[in-house]
Amino acid sequence: MHTTCLSETIGDDIPQIINKAKADGKIPPGRYVIHANTPSYVGSHVTGFSNMTKAMVDYFAESNGHKNKVINLIPGYSEPSDMEEIRRIASLMGIKTIMFPDTSGVLNGPLTGKFKMYPEGGVTIPELKQAGSSMGTVAMGRLASGPAARALDAKCKVHCEILDLPMGLHGTDMFVDMLRRMAGVNVPDSLTLERGQMVDVISDMHQYFYGKKVAIAGDPDQLLALAKFLVSIDMYPVYMVSGTPAGKKFEASLREVVKDLPHEVKIKIPGDMFLLHQWIKNEPVDLLIGNTYLKYIAKDEDIPLLRYGFPIFDRVGHSYFPTMGYKGGIRLLEKITDTLLDRKDRDATDINMELVM
């Protein structure tokens, strides 16, 4: 149950309403009703998502008195493809996991020709209850996942570690190392191979990344992870905005990432795309990264756009192909390279058009 502006303004006692419905037998056996506070005048969609994730802990998590050899994964506001990739990495390391929320197999499920009210996939109620008896939690994204991880620690004494989204080489390294230490396992050769492949792509394509100025718009957790990734491959995220209020600490951490860039960096949180457009008009960039709404700026200013984040209305694939982990990082590198080289080919003359880049 998600609250609305009117409900929040009135001050409805949602837990009391749910309890009365239970007592009156209005909730069928085997069905559950949980609530999250989601007034549109507080924060953004990330705030509502975070509250919903925390509600899963508040309503379901319980401790059985001992710790199971399971790690909870809270993937943040990410694509179902990324959730699948995060779970795959843990599986390669031989780690049993409980992931919540989990939209994989639900929002990217197959077309079978048969109607199913509830698709296969997603986290189950028993798993949410067992999350309170896991040996640890790895939460990805401080805004979207942090509150749920801390609530689980406070309620059931499940130790939590809160990381950035596992994006890029260093971001994925941090995630893999945290899983290794928390579960007490070794990193398999298969993951080391994937890491080496990503390093190879970065090395081969570095000449096209180096020195390119980028403007980014997106949710705070994605913004921070993406900025770190771009800086690590010598690209310059010079303009960054997010519509989600994230606080001074977040902005300070973002400025720390870009403090050594040889350009002035403009950051506005919360900020909007109108302001971003004005910055770009005054001093253009080489690449835009953000959701579908950036296509208008891309068209007006003739700047290539890499679609990333939420929402993406006008392209397919983002729910099927990850951009997190080593494999996802390779795909993101490919998309950046293709976007830049497509522009290079478009602008080339008959004289300097290259067959081999």
C-alpha positions in Angstrom: 0.0 0.0 0.0 1.5 3.3 -1.1 0.2 6.5 0.5 -0.8 9.5 -1.5 -0.5 13.2 -0.9 -4.0 13.5 0.4 -3.6 10.5 2.8 -0.3 12.0 4.1 -1.8 15.4 4.5 -4.8 14.1 6.4 -2.5 12.0 8.6 -4.1 8.6 8.1 -2.9 5.9 10.5 -2.0 3.4 7.9 -0.8 0.6 10.2 -4.0 0.9 12.2 -6.1 0.6 9.1 -4.2 -2.5 8.0 -4.5 -4.1 11.4 -8.2 -3.4 11.5 -8.6 -4.9 8.0 -6.8 -8.1 9.3 -9.0 -8.2 12.4 -12.1 -7.9 10.3 -11.1 -10.7 8.0 -10.9 -8.5 5.0 -7.4 -9.7 4.1 -7.6 -13.2 2.7 -5.4 -16.0 4.3 -2.0 -16.2 2.7 -2.1 -12.5 1.6 -0.1 -9.7 3.1 -0.6 -5.9 3.1 2.4 -3.7 3.8 2.7 0.0 3.5 5.2 2.6 2.5 5.0 6.4 2.9 5.1 7.9 -0.6 3.8 11.4 -0.7 4.8 13.1 -4.0 5.8 16.3 -2.1 8.7 14.6 -0.3 11.9 13.7 -2.1 11.5 11.8 -5.3 10.8 8.3 -6.7 14.0 7.2 -5.1 12.6 8.2 -1.7 9.5 6.2 -2.3 11.5 3.2 -3.5 13.8 3.4 -0.4 10.7 3.5 1.9 9.2 0.5 0.1 12.4 -1.5 0.5 12.6 -0.6 4.2 8.9 -1.6 4.6 9.9 -5.2 3.5 12.2 -5.3 6.4 9.8 -3.7 8.9 6.9 -6.0 8.1 8.6 -9.4 7.3 12.2 -9.8 8.5 12.5 -11.9 11.6 15.4 -13.7 13.4 15.3 -17.4 14.2 18.1 -17.1 16.8 21.0 -18.1 14.6 22.7 -17.0 11.5 22.3 -18.9 8.2 25.1 -19.0 5.6 23.2 -16.6 3.4 24.0 -13.0 2.4 21.2 -10.4 1.7 21.7 -8.3 -1.4 19.8 -5.0 -1.7 20.5 -3.9 -5.2 19.1 -0.4 -5.1 17.2 1.3 -7.8 18.5 -0.8 -10.7 17.4 -2.6 -13.7 16.2 -6.3 -13.5 19.2 -7.1 -15.8 21.6 -5.7 -13.2 19.8 -7.6 -10.4 20.4 -10.8 -12.4 24.1 -9.9 -12.9 24.6 -9.1 -9.2 23.1 -12.4 -8.2 25.1 -14.2 -10.9 28.4 -12.9 -9.5 27.5 -14.0 -6.0 26.5 -17.4 -7.4 29.9 -17.8 -9.2 31.5 -17.3 -5.8 29.3 -20.1 -4.3 27.3 -17.7 -2.1 23.7 -18.3 -1.3 21.8 -15.0 -1.4 18.4 -13.4 -0.7 17.8 -10.3 -3.0 15.2 -7.7 -2.3 13.6 -6.0 -4.0 14.0 -8.3 -7.0 12.3 -7.4 -10.3 14.3 -10.0 -12.4 12.1 -12.5 -14.1 9.2 -10.2 -13.5 9.9 -7.0 -15.5 12.1 -8.8 -18.0 10.2 -12.1 -18.2 9.5 -14.0 -21.4 6.4 -13.8 -23.6 5.0 -17.3 -23.3 1.5 -16.8 -24.8 0.0 -17.7 -21.4 -1.4 -15.2 -19.0 0.1 -15.2 -15.5 -1.1 -12.7 -12.9 2.1 -13.2 -10.9 5.1 -14.0 -13.2 8.0 -16.3 -12.1 10.8 -14.5 -10.4 11.1 -11.9 -7.6 11.7 -12.4 -3.9 9.3 -14.6 -1.9 7.7 -13.9 1.5 9.6 -16.8 3.2 12.8 -15.3 1.8 12.0 -11.9 3.3 11.4 -13.5 6.6 14.6 -15.5 6.5 16.5 -12.3 5.6 16.5 -11.5 9.4 18.6 -14.6 10.0 21.3 -14.0 7.3 24.9 -13.6 8.3 25.2 -10.2 6.6 23.8 -7.7 4.1 25.4 -5.9 1.2 23.4 -2.9 0.2 24.2 -1.1 -3.0 23.3 2.6 -3.2 23.3 4.7 0.0 20.0 6.5 -0.7 17.9 3.7 -2.2 19.3 0.7 -0.1 20.9 2.2 3.0 17.8 2.7 5.1 16.6 -0.9 4.6 20.0 -2.3 5.5 20.3 -0.3 8.6 16.8 -1.2 9.7 17.6 -4.9 9.3 20.7 -4.4 11.4 18.8 -2.7 14.1 15.8 -5.1 14.1 17.6 -8.5 13.6 21.3 -7.7 14.2 22.2 -8.6 10.7 25.5 -6.8 10.0 25.4 -4.5 6.9 27.9 -3.0 4.6 26.7 -0.1 2.3 28.5 0.3 -1.0 28.2 2.3 -4.2 26.5 0.6 -7.1 28.9 -2.1 -8.5 29.6 -0.1 -11.7 32.9 0.0 -13.5 36.1 -1.8 -12.6 36.7 -0.3 -9.1 33.0 -0.4 -8.1 32.7 -4.1 -9.0 36.1 -4.8 -7.3 34.6 -3.3 -4.1 31.5 -5.5 -4.4 33.4 -8.7 -5.1 35.9 -8.1 -2.3 33.1 -7.4 0.2 31.3 -10.6 -0.8 34.6 -12.5 -0.5 35.3 -11.2 3.0 31.7 -11.5 4.3 31.2 -15.0 3.1 34.8 -16.2 3.7 35.3 -17.5 0.1 37.8 -17.1 -2.7 37.2 -15.3 -5.9 36.9 -17.9 -8.8 39.0 -17.8 -11.9 35.9 -17.2 -14.0 35.4 -13.7 -12.3 39.1 -12.9 -12.6 38.8 -13.7 -16.4 35.8 -11.3 -16.7 37.8 -8.6 -14.8 40.7 -9.0 -17.2 38.5 -8.7 -20.2 37.2 -5.4 -18.9 40.7 -4.1 -18.3 41.5 -5.1 -21.9 38.6 -3.1 -23.3 39.5 -0.1 -21.2 43.1 -0.3 -22.4 42.1 -0.7 -26.1 39.5 2.1 -26.2 41.2 4.5 -23.8 42.2 6.8 -26.7 38.6 7.6 -27.4 37.6 8.2 -23.8 40.5 10.4 -22.8 39.6 14.0 -22.1 36.0 13.8 -23.3 33.6 16.1 -21.4 30.4 14.6 -20.2 27.1 15.9 -18.7 25.1 13.5 -16.5 21.6 13.7 -15.2 20.2 10.9 -13.0 19.4 9.5 -9.6 22.0 10.2 -6.9 23.2 6.6 -6.4 23.7 6.1 -10.2 25.2 9.6 -10.5 27.9 8.9 -8.0 28.8 5.4 -9.3 28.8 6.7 -12.9 31.0 9.7 -12.1 33.6 7.4 -10.4 33.5 5.1 -13.4 34.0 8.0 -15.9 36.8 9.6 -14.0 38.6 6.2 -13.8 38.7 6.0 -17.6 39.9 9.6 -17.9 36.6 11.1 -19.0 35.5 14.4 -17.4 32.0 14.6 -15.9 31.8 18.4 -15.8 28.1 18.9 -15.4 25.9 16.8 -13.0 22.4 17.3 -11.8 19.8 15.2 -10.0 16.2 16.0 -9.2 16.4 14.0 -5.9 17.4 15.9 -2.8 20.4 13.9 -1.5 21.9 16.2 1.1 25.2 18.0 1.6 27.2 14.9 2.4 26.3 13.3 -0.9 27.2 16.5 -2.9 30.5 16.6 -1.0 31.3 13.0 -1.9 30.5 13.8 -5.5 32.8 16.8 -5.5 35.5 14.7 -4.0 35.4 12.4 -7.0 35.9 15.2 -9.5 38.2 17.4 -7.5 41.3 16.8 -9.6 39.7 17.3 -13.0 41.4 20.0 -15.2 38.0 21.7 -15.8 35.5 23.6 -13.8 32.8 21.2 -12.6 29.2 22.3 -12.0 27.0 20.2 -9.7 23.4 21.0 -8.6 21.5 18.7 -6.3 18.6 19.0 -6.5 18.7 20.5 -9.9 16.8 20.2 -13.2 17.5 19.7 -16.9 16.6 23.4 -17.7 19.7 24.4 -15.7 21.8 21.6 -17.3 20.7 22.9 -20.7 21.8 26.4 -19.9 25.2 25.2 -18.8 25.6 23.2 -22.0 24.6 26.2 -24.1 27.3 28.3 -22.4 30.0 25.6 -22.8 29.1 22.4 -24.8 30.2 18.9 -23.9 31.1 15.8 -25.9 28.6 13.4 -24.5 25.3 13.4 -22.6 24.4 10.5 -20.3 20.9 10.2 -18.8 17.3 9.2 -19.3 15.0 9.7 -22.3 14.3 13.3 -21.4 17.8 14.3 -22.3 17.0 13.6 -26.0 15.6 17.1 -26.3 18.9 18.7 -25.2 20.8 16.3 -27.4 18.7 17.3 -30.4 18.9 21.1 -29.7 22.6 21.1 -29.1 23.6 18.3 -31.5 25.4 16.3 -28.8 25.4 12.5 -28.8 23.3 10.9 -26.1 23.9 7.6 -24.2 20.6 6.6 -22.5 21.1 5.5 -19.0 19.0 5.4 -15.8 15.2 5.9 -15.3 13.0 6.3 -17.2 14.0 5.1 -20.7 10.8 5.3 -22.8 12.2 5.1 -26.4 14.7 2.3 -26.5 14.7 -1.4 -25.5 17.4 -3.6 -24.1 18.1 -2.0 -20.7 16.0 -4.6 -18.8 17.9 -7.4 -20.5 21.5 -6.3 -20.7 23.3 -5.3 -17.5 25.6 -2.3 -17.0 26.8 -3.4 -13.6 29.5 -6.0 -12.7 32.4 -6.7 -15.1 30.2 -8.0 -17.9 27.9 -5.0 -17.5 30.9 -2.7 -17.4 32.1 -4.1 -20.7 28.7 -3.4 -22.2 28.7 0.2 -20.8 32.1 0.8 -22.3 30.9 -0.6 -25.6 27.9 1.8 -25.6 30.1 4.8 -24.7 32.6 3.9 -27.4 30.0 3.2 -30.1 28.2 6.5 -29.3 31.5 8.5 -29.6 32.7 6.7 -32.7 29.3 7.0 -34.5 29.6 10.8 -34.0 33.2 10.7 -35.3 32.1 8.8 -38.4 29.1 11.2 -39.0 31.3 14.2 -38.9 34.1 12.8 -41.0 34.8 14.1 -44.5 35.5 11.8 -47.5 39.2 12.5 -46.9 39.6 11.7 -43.2 36.9 8.9 -42.9 38.6 5.9 -41.3 37.8 2.3 -42.1 39.6 1.0 -39.0 39.3 3.0 -35.8 
